[in-house]
Amino acid sequence: MTEPKSDLAYLRNEKAKAEQKLRSCQHREKILERQMSELNRRERVHRLCTRARMLESFLVCPGELTDDQVMELLKISFRQPEVVLALAKIVHDVHERSNVQNPLE
Protein backbone atom coordinates (compact mmCIF):
# COMPACT_ATOMS: atom_id res chain seq x y z
CA MET A 1 0.00 0.00 0.00
CA THR A 2 2.96 2.36 0.32
CA GLU A 3 3.61 2.21 -3.40
CA PRO A 4 0.61 4.34 -4.39
CA LYS A 5 1.71 7.01 -1.90
CA SER A 6 5.22 7.05 -3.30
CA ASP A 7 3.81 7.13 -6.80
CA LEU A 8 1.53 10.00 -5.81
CA ALA A 9 4.40 11.85 -4.15
CA TYR A 10 6.57 11.26 -7.21
CA LEU A 11 3.84 12.53 -9.55
CA ARG A 12 3.27 15.61 -7.39
CA ASN A 13 6.98 16.29 -7.39
CA GLU A 14 7.14 15.89 -11.19
CA LYS A 15 4.12 18.17 -11.55
CA ALA A 16 5.79 20.83 -9.38
CA LYS A 17 8.97 20.56 -11.48
CA ALA A 18 6.97 20.87 -14.70
CA GLU A 19 5.07 23.89 -13.38
CA GLN A 20 8.36 25.55 -12.37
CA LYS A 21 9.81 24.84 -15.79
CA LEU A 22 6.65 26.27 -17.40
CA ARG A 23 6.97 29.47 -15.35
CA SER A 24 10.63 29.70 -16.29
CA CYS A 25 9.87 29.22 -19.98
CA GLN A 26 7.06 31.80 -19.86
CA HIS A 27 9.43 34.29 -18.24
CA ARG A 28 12.05 33.56 -20.90
CA GLU A 29 9.41 34.04 -23.59
CA LYS A 30 8.55 37.50 -22.19
CA ILE A 31 12.22 38.44 -22.15
CA LEU A 32 12.64 37.33 -25.77
CA GLU A 33 9.50 39.20 -26.85
CA ARG A 34 10.86 42.39 -25.24
CA GLN A 35 14.19 41.88 -26.99
CA MET A 36 12.44 41.37 -30.35
CA SER A 37 10.38 44.49 -29.78
CA GLU A 38 13.51 46.50 -28.98
CA LEU A 39 15.31 45.19 -32.07
CA ASN A 40 12.30 45.95 -34.27
CA ARG A 41 12.14 49.47 -32.84
CA ARG A 42 15.86 50.04 -33.42
CA GLU A 43 15.59 48.69 -36.96
CA ARG A 44 12.65 51.02 -37.68
CA VAL A 45 14.43 54.05 -36.20
CA HIS A 46 17.51 53.26 -38.29
CA ARG A 47 15.38 52.93 -41.45
CA LEU A 48 13.56 56.19 -40.74
CA CYS A 49 16.80 58.08 -40.11
CA THR A 50 18.39 56.65 -43.25
CA ARG A 51 15.41 57.61 -45.42
CA ALA A 52 15.12 61.05 -43.85
CA ARG A 53 18.81 61.59 -44.65
CA MET A 54 18.09 60.54 -48.26
CA LEU A 55 15.18 62.97 -48.50
CA GLU A 56 17.19 65.84 -47.04
CA SER A 57 19.94 65.24 -49.59
CA PHE A 58 17.46 66.33 -52.29
CA LEU A 59 16.12 69.39 -50.47
CA VAL A 60 17.64 72.83 -50.72
CA CYS A 61 18.04 74.30 -47.23
CA PRO A 62 16.08 71.49 -45.53
CA GLY A 63 16.41 73.14 -42.11
CA GLU A 64 14.49 76.18 -43.33
CA LEU A 65 11.47 74.22 -44.57
CA THR A 66 8.56 73.40 -42.28
CA ASP A 67 7.16 69.90 -41.96
CA ASP A 68 4.05 71.07 -43.82
CA GLN A 69 6.14 72.39 -46.71
CA VAL A 70 8.06 69.13 -46.99
CA MET A 71 4.79 67.18 -46.86
CA GLU A 72 3.32 69.34 -49.64
CA LEU A 73 6.42 68.79 -51.75
CA LEU A 74 6.18 65.03 -51.23
CA LYS A 75 2.48 65.02 -52.14
CA ILE A 76 3.23 66.87 -55.36
CA SER A 77 6.16 64.59 -56.16
CA PHE A 78 4.34 61.33 -55.52
CA ARG A 79 1.34 62.37 -57.62
CA GLN A 80 3.47 62.62 -60.77
CA PRO A 81 2.49 59.83 -63.20
CA GLU A 82 6.12 58.75 -63.68
CA VAL A 83 6.61 58.43 -59.93
CA VAL A 84 3.34 56.51 -59.47
CA LEU A 85 4.34 54.06 -62.21
CA ALA A 86 7.91 53.68 -60.94
CA LEU A 87 6.70 53.04 -57.40
CA ALA A 88 4.11 50.51 -58.59
CA LYS A 89 6.80 48.67 -60.58
CA ILE A 90 9.20 48.63 -57.63
CA VAL A 91 6.52 47.29 -55.28
CA HIS A 92 5.49 44.68 -57.86
CA ASP A 93 9.11 43.56 -58.29
CA VAL A 94 9.59 43.30 -54.52
CA HIS A 95 6.45 41.16 -54.23
CA GLU A 96 7.56 39.00 -57.14
CA ARG A 97 10.96 38.37 -55.55
CA SER A 98 9.47 37.56 -52.16
CA ASN A 99 6.99 35.07 -53.68
CA VAL A 100 9.55 33.20 -55.76
CA GLN A 101 10.30 29.75 -54.37
CA ASN A 102 13.90 28.78 -53.79
CA PRO A 103 14.80 26.42 -56.68
CA LEU A 104 17.01 24.37 -54.34
CA GLU A 105 14.08 23.45 -52.07
Protein Blocks (a to p, Z undefined) as FASTA:
>chain_A
ZZmmmmmmmmmmmmmmmmmmmmmmmmmmmmmmmmmmmmmmmmmmmmmmmmmmmmmmmpgh
kllpcfklmmmmmmmmmmpmklmmmmmmmmmmmmmmmmpccfkZZ
